[in-house]
Amino acid sequence: MNKNVRSVIGTYDSRAIGIVFGNSIECTEFLADCKSQMAEAKAAKNNSLIRQIEKKRDAFQVLAHLRGFSVGSVAEVLQKHKAEVDSVAREAGVQVIVSKFELIHTGSGADVVDVTLPLARIFKPSEQQLRSISQLKDQPPLPMLDALLIPAEE
C-alpha cells in the first residue's frame, strides 16, 4: 500500500440532516399520509389499524428526536437521495461520506472535509434553517438516552 496516497473523507453533522429532513416536503408528505390513513382507520373503526398507525407515528417522532438532537443515523434518509449524495461527493472531492459522529479515528493519511451544508441543501431548506444548522457545530449532541426521553409532541 502506498503510504503517500491521501484519502479525503467527507463528514456531516447528522443532526443537521435530521433537522432539514424533518422540515422537508418529503417528511411533510409522510406525516400527511399517516394523518390520512388515521382518518380512514377511525372512519372504519379499525382499532387495530389505529394502534398500528399510532405506533408508526410515535416511532417516527422518536427517530426525529434521535436524528435532530443526538447522533441518530440519517443514512436511510440520505440513501433515498443517492444520486445527489454522489454529486456532493464529486464536487467536494471526497471518496467517502460518513457522519462525523461515526468517524471515530482518522489516520495521518486522511483529510476530512465537512459536507454538511451541501448535503442539507438536498432537502431544500430555507435560509433560516441553513443558518440554524450552521450553528450546530457549537453544540454537542445530546446523549442518545437523553434524546429518547424527550416527550413526543401532542
N, C-alpha and C positions, 0 to 999 in steps of 0.2 A: 504494500500500500504506500502510495506517495504521500509523505508527511507534509509536503509543501502545498497540497491541494486544500483549499479552504471551503468549507460548507457555509452556505448562507441559509439561516433558519428564520422564517417569518413567525413572529409571535403576535398574539392578540389577547386583549382582555376579554375573557368570555362574558363578563358582566355586561360589557358594552353591547355585545352582540345580543345577549338576552334581553336587554332593555329595548334596543331598536326593534328586535323581532316582536317583543310584546306590544309594541305600538304600531306594528306594520299592518298593512292590508291583509296579508296572509293570516296573521293572528286574529284580526277582527273578523275575517270570514269564518275561521274555525269556531270562534265563540258564537257568532250569529247562527251557524249551523247547529251548534249544541242547543241554543235557545229555541230554534225552530223544532228540533227533534223533541225537546222537552214539552213544548206546547202540544205537539201531536200526541205524545205519550200521555199527557194529562187529559187531553180530549178523549182519548181512547180508554182512560182509566187503567192504563197498563202500569201497575205499581212496580213490577219487576224492571221494566224498561226505564221508568223514572229513577229508580235507585241506581241502575247502571249508568245513566247519563249524569246523575249527581256525582257518582264516584269518579267518572271520567273528568268532569269539570273540576272537582276538588283536586284530583291528581295533577291536572294541568296547572292549577294555581300553585301547588307545591313545587312543581318544576319551574314555574316562573320565578318563585322566590329563590330557589337554588341557583338559577341562572343569573338573575338580576342582582342578587345581594351576596352570593357566595361564589363558589368555584364550580358550580354545576356545569356539566358538559353541554355545549351547543353544537357538537359535531353533527348530530342528526339534523339540526336546522340548516347548517351550512352544506351538508351533503346534498340537500334538495336544490342547491344553487351551485353545483359543481363547476359548471362552465364559467360562471362569474368568479368563483374562487380561483380557478385555474388562471383566469385573466389577471387577477390581482397578483398571483404568484409570478407570472411572467413579467408584469410591469415592475414589480418590486425586485426581481432578480433573485428570488428565493427558490430553493429546492424542496423545502418542507415548510408547512404551516401547522402550528400547534399552539394550543392555549399556553400562555405564559405561566399559568399555574400548574401545568403538566410538564413543563420543561424544568426538570429537577437539576440537571447538570449540563453544562456546555464546556467542552474542552477548548484548548488554546487554538485548535484548528477550525473553530466555528465563529462566524459572525452572526449576530442577532439583529433583525430588523423588525420594528413594530409595524404591523399591517392592520392594526385595529380600525382606523378610520376608513381605509379603502374597503375593508370587509363590511363595516357598518353601513356604508353607502349602498350596498346591495339591497338593503331593506328600505331605501328611500326615506331616511329620517329627515325631520325638519332641522333647520339651522339651530334652533333651541336645543333639540335633542343632541345634535353633534357637539354643541358647547358643553352640555351637561356630561356626556360620556367622556369628553376630553379631560374632565376634572377627576375622573375615577382614579387616575394614577396616584393621586394624593391620598387616597383612602384604601386601607387594606380591606380585603373581602371579609365578610362575616364567616366564622367557622360554620361548616355545614349544619351542625346540630342546632346552632342558634337560628339559622335561616329556616330550618324545619319547624321551629317554634313560633314563627311569625303567623299570626292568625289570618285565616282566609278572609277575603273581602266578602261582605254580605251582599 
